[in-house]
Amino acid sequence: MNTRDYLEIGRMVMTDYMPRNSESQMLKCLVRFMHREMPYVKVLFTWADGMLGKAGYVYQASGFHYLGYSNTDIYLTEDGTKIHPRQTRRLFRASDTDKRITVRPTFEQMQEIGMKHYKGRQFKYFRYMCGKVEAKRLDKICLIDYRNLENPKEKDLAWKVCVGKGSYIDCGMPPYKTDTRF
């Protein structure tokens, strides 16, 4: 497989004002479009943001296969603005010549500016866009036996908040407000 063989849904967002089932209708249209216009694509990959309380029900209902989860983290300002770890570089780099890609704040720095560090999960999903024969071939080389994984539910959402240097405790969903760019 090469990069031409797959696509990723980077971020799917719809407002609460959209009609019921809008997400699954959009995915259905996307799959139809891809079959018609991009028949070379074999796999469609996506994530459900467990940090925002999303287990991926829309993907489960739309024929995607669950691949497990990855641990992730975010920082929140006092007003609930989300800061991605890559965005912390601009805030906490040592100088303009600091070449590090990410610069994680210390616990003391977070306390100084009222920032909190949360850990959670991102749920991975994929859907075969190719035929059954090619899908079987890809199953044989897949590193994850997804067929034995149970789809995540609300009980699988989990969050932790930093309460000291390297110390985290379980908590509820972070009081996330919005994304920002620094």
C-alpha positions as a Python dict, from the first residue, in 0.01 Angstrom:
ca = {
    (1, 'M'): (0, 0, 0),
    (2, 'N'): (119, 354, -63),
    (3, 'T'): (-18, 698, 22),
    (4, 'R'): (-229, 707, -294),
    (5, 'D'): (-421, 405, -160),
    (6, 'Y'): (-578, 574, 141),
    (7, 'L'): (-735, 898, 257),
    (8, 'E'): (-801, 1033, 603),
    (9, 'I'): (-1097, 1235, 722),
    (10, 'G'): (-901, 1501, 911),
    (11, 'R'): (-1188, 1654, 1101),
    (12, 'M'): (-1562, 1608, 1064),
    (13, 'V'): (-1760, 1883, 1230),
    (14, 'M'): (-2129, 1965, 1213),
    (15, 'T'): (-2328, 2204, 1424),
    (16, 'D'): (-2611, 2095, 1650),
    (17, 'Y'): (-2845, 2284, 1415),
    (18, 'M'): (-2798, 2027, 1139),
    (19, 'P'): (-3083, 1778, 1087),
    (20, 'R'): (-3070, 1443, 1260),
    (21, 'N'): (-2834, 1187, 1098),
    (22, 'S'): (-2650, 1458, 900),
    (23, 'E'): (-2312, 1304, 982),
    (24, 'S'): (-2404, 957, 855),
    (25, 'Q'): (-2568, 1110, 544),
    (26, 'M'): (-2250, 1306, 474),
    (27, 'L'): (-2036, 992, 515),
    (28, 'K'): (-2268, 804, 279),
    (29, 'C'): (-2227, 1079, 16),
    (30, 'L'): (-1850, 1083, 67),
    (31, 'V'): (-1822, 707, 16),
    (32, 'R'): (-2038, 726, -298),
    (33, 'F'): (-1827, 1014, -434),
    (34, 'M'): (-1504, 830, -363),
    (35, 'H'): (-1623, 512, -536),
    (36, 'R'): (-1717, 716, -841),
    (37, 'E'): (-1432, 970, -857),
    (38, 'M'): (-1146, 802, -666),
    (39, 'P'): (-1173, 427, -733),
    (40, 'Y'): (-800, 381, -663),
    (41, 'V'): (-848, 458, -292),
    (42, 'K'): (-848, 134, -92),
    (43, 'V'): (-893, 259, 265),
    (44, 'L'): (-1067, 556, 429),
    (45, 'F'): (-929, 632, 776),
    (46, 'T'): (-1065, 857, 1050),
    (47, 'W'): (-1056, 937, 1421),
    (48, 'A'): (-1326, 991, 1684),
    (49, 'D'): (-1219, 1249, 1942),
    (50, 'G'): (-1260, 1085, 2280),
    (51, 'M'): (-1125, 1403, 2441),
    (52, 'L'): (-1453, 1564, 2333),
    (53, 'G'): (-1664, 1272, 2450),
    (54, 'K'): (-1696, 1111, 2107),
    (55, 'A'): (-1665, 731, 2091),
    (56, 'G'): (-1732, 720, 1716),
    (57, 'Y'): (-2095, 608, 1702),
    (58, 'V'): (-2142, 769, 1359),
    (59, 'Y'): (-1851, 566, 1218),
    (60, 'Q'): (-1979, 248, 1380),
    (61, 'A'): (-2321, 305, 1223),
    (62, 'S'): (-2164, 384, 885),
    (63, 'G'): (-1978, 57, 837),
    (64, 'F'): (-1633, 160, 963),
    (65, 'H'): (-1414, -90, 1150),
    (66, 'Y'): (-1270, 0, 1489),
    (67, 'L'): (-888, -21, 1514),
    (68, 'G'): (-828, 63, 1880),
    (69, 'Y'): (-730, 389, 2042),
    (70, 'S'): (-429, 611, 2087),
    (71, 'N'): (-354, 813, 2396),
    (72, 'T'): (-357, 1186, 2341),
    (73, 'D'): (-337, 1505, 2538),
    (74, 'I'): (-441, 1868, 2530),
    (75, 'Y'): (-386, 2181, 2731),
    (76, 'L'): (-669, 2414, 2833),
    (77, 'T'): (-643, 2777, 2933),
    (78, 'E'): (-845, 2913, 3225),
    (79, 'D'): (-1134, 3003, 2992),
    (80, 'G'): (-1143, 2652, 2837),
    (81, 'T'): (-959, 2734, 2514),
    (82, 'K'): (-788, 2426, 2376),
    (83, 'I'): (-417, 2442, 2301),
    (84, 'H'): (-270, 2151, 2106),
    (85, 'P'): (73, 2034, 2232),
    (86, 'R'): (234, 2159, 1908),
    (87, 'Q'): (98, 2507, 1982),
    (88, 'T'): (280, 2523, 2316),
    (89, 'R'): (612, 2580, 2137),
    (90, 'R'): (536, 2944, 2070),
    (91, 'L'): (435, 3001, 2431),
    (92, 'F'): (717, 2816, 2607),
    (93, 'R'): (1022, 2805, 2378),
    (94, 'A'): (1346, 2927, 2531),
    (95, 'S'): (1420, 3176, 2251),
    (96, 'D'): (1358, 3249, 1883),
    (97, 'T'): (1642, 3009, 1800),
    (98, 'D'): (1486, 2719, 1995),
    (99, 'K'): (1452, 2444, 1729),
    (100, 'R'): (1235, 2200, 1924),
    (101, 'I'): (910, 2107, 1749),
    (102, 'T'): (713, 2097, 2074),
    (103, 'V'): (794, 2262, 2403),
    (104, 'R'): (590, 2118, 2686),
    (105, 'P'): (526, 2351, 2979),
    (106, 'T'): (638, 2253, 3327),
    (107, 'F'): (377, 2211, 3598),
    (108, 'E'): (492, 2542, 3747),
    (109, 'Q'): (451, 2723, 3411),
    (110, 'M'): (101, 2582, 3376),
    (111, 'Q'): (9, 2702, 3724),
    (112, 'E'): (148, 3049, 3651),
    (113, 'I'): (-82, 3106, 3355),
    (114, 'G'): (-378, 2896, 3471),
    (115, 'M'): (-332, 2617, 3216),
    (116, 'K'): (-432, 2255, 3275),
    (117, 'H'): (-300, 1941, 3106),
    (118, 'Y'): (-546, 1660, 3023),
    (119, 'K'): (-490, 1311, 2885),
    (120, 'G'): (-750, 1107, 2701),
    (121, 'R'): (-815, 883, 2400),
    (122, 'Q'): (-856, 910, 2024),
    (123, 'F'): (-1049, 621, 1868),
    (124, 'K'): (-929, 495, 1528),
    (125, 'Y'): (-1163, 376, 1251),
    (126, 'F'): (-1128, 268, 888),
    (127, 'R'): (-1346, 154, 603),
    (128, 'Y'): (-1240, -49, 305),
    (129, 'M'): (-1315, 130, -20),
    (130, 'C'): (-1182, -155, -236),
    (131, 'G'): (-1339, -483, -339),
    (132, 'K'): (-1365, -794, -120),
    (133, 'V'): (-1063, -969, -273),
    (134, 'E'): (-834, -672, -209),
    (135, 'A'): (-984, -622, 139),
    (136, 'K'): (-900, -985, 226),
    (137, 'R'): (-544, -933, 101),
    (138, 'L'): (-511, -619, 314),
    (139, 'D'): (-653, -802, 617),
    (140, 'K'): (-366, -1052, 591),
    (141, 'I'): (-102, -778, 616),
    (142, 'C'): (-287, -563, 870),
    (143, 'L'): (-91, -533, 1196),
    (144, 'I'): (-409, -510, 1408),
    (145, 'D'): (-669, -787, 1426),
    (146, 'Y'): (-961, -544, 1429),
    (147, 'R'): (-1220, -823, 1393),
    (148, 'N'): (-1183, -911, 1761),
    (149, 'L'): (-1211, -555, 1891),
    (150, 'E'): (-1537, -436, 2042),
    (151, 'N'): (-1655, -94, 1933),
    (152, 'P'): (-1598, 165, 2205),
    (153, 'K'): (-1892, 299, 2397),
    (154, 'E'): (-1938, 582, 2644),
    (155, 'K'): (-1785, 367, 2920),
    (156, 'D'): (-1457, 358, 2723),
    (157, 'L'): (-1412, 734, 2736),
    (158, 'A'): (-1148, 823, 2995),
    (159, 'W'): (-976, 1142, 3103),
    (160, 'K'): (-701, 1236, 3345),
    (161, 'V'): (-588, 1579, 3464),
    (162, 'C'): (-239, 1675, 3580),
    (163, 'V'): (-235, 1757, 3954),
    (164, 'G'): (143, 1772, 4007),
    (165, 'K'): (475, 1700, 3841),
    (166, 'G'): (399, 1381, 3644),
    (167, 'S'): (94, 1307, 3859),
    (168, 'Y'): (-251, 1257, 3704),
    (169, 'I'): (-590, 1166, 3845),
    (170, 'D'): (-909, 1047, 3675),
    (171, 'C'): (-1155, 1324, 3596),
    (172, 'G'): (-1456, 1399, 3380),
    (173, 'M'): (-1448, 1537, 3029),
    (174, 'P'): (-1233, 1852, 3014),
    (175, 'P'): (-1429, 2180, 3006),
    (176, 'Y'): (-1333, 2229, 2642),
    (177, 'K'): (-1453, 2549, 2480),
    (178, 'T'): (-1280, 2597, 2146),
    (179, 'D'): (-960, 2568, 1945),
    (180, 'T'): (-723, 2857, 1909),
    (181, 'R'): (-407, 2933, 1716),
    (182, 'F'): (-110, 3097, 1884),
}
